[in-house]
């Protein structure tokens, strides 16, 4: 069974036991259960249900495996011949989420 979910402004196509990397939920700790109700599509074998925009009664249950920071991204700005250089780094807080069950 597959489902396409929308959470935090992004869309993911997931199956049971998938581990996805998404932005960290501020209130969720490691081991907490999350229910995602914004399901756009559910596919079970040959039967496919598309929502307009959401599938009624469908949800995805997931568990937060780990909260951590992603790899560092370096933001470097330069204007040539002006002596202008700026170097900044950023590490996004992410959560590894395991899909436990797809209801739909």
N, C-alpha and C positions, 0 to 999 in steps of 0.2 A: 504494500500500500504506500502510495506517495501523496504528498501534499505540498502545495505552494502556500507559504505563510508570509505575512507582512508584519514586521516588527521593527520599531525604531527607524522608520523611513526606508527600510531596505526589504527586499524580497529574497526568500530562500526556498528552494525546492528540497524537501527532506524526506527521508525514509526512517523507519524504526531503527534505532541503535546508531544513527548518524551522530557525529560530534561536529558542531559548527562553531565558528568563531564570530562573535558579535560584540557590539558595544556592551559595556558592563551595565547591568541593572543596578541602580544606586541602592535599592533596599534589599537586594538578594545576596545572601551569603553562600558559601560553598555547601552543597548538599541540599539547598532549598529547592522546592518544586515550583515550577512556573507553568501557568496555563495560558496558552496563546489562542485567542478566539478570532483573530483576524486571519481566516483561512480563505484563500482566493480560489483554490482548486483542490479537489480530492480525486485520486485515481486508484481504483482497486481492480487490477486485472484489466478487463475490457471496458468496465463501466467507469465513466469519467463524469464528474459533476463540476460545473463551472458556476461561480457565484456572480451575482449582479449587484454590487461588487463582491459581496461575501457569501460563502456557503452557509445556509441556515443550519444551526445545530452542530456544526463541525468545530472541533477544537484540537489542539495539539498539546500534550503534556510533556514537559521537559524537566530536566534536573541540571542545576549548575554544578559542573564538575570542578572548575577552578576559576578563580578571579586572579588576573595578573596583568602586567603591562606588556604591550606589544614591543616589537623591535623599534629602535630609535630611528626617526626620520630626520635627516639634516635638511634645513631650509637655508639655502645660500643665495643671497642677492648681491648683484654687482652691477655697477655702471662703469663701463670702461673709460679710461682716461680721466676719471673724476676723483679717484681716490676713495670711492664709496664701496665698502664691503660690509655685509652683515651676515653672521652665521648664527642660526638658532637651531635648536633640537626640540623634538617633540616625541613623547611616548604616550600612546593612546591606552587607556584602561579598557581591557577586553575581558570577556567571559567565555569560557569553553562550556558549551551547553550540549548535553546528550538528550536526544529525542527518545522518550520512553514509550509513548503511545499516540496513535493517530485515531481520533474518533470522528466518524463522519459517514 
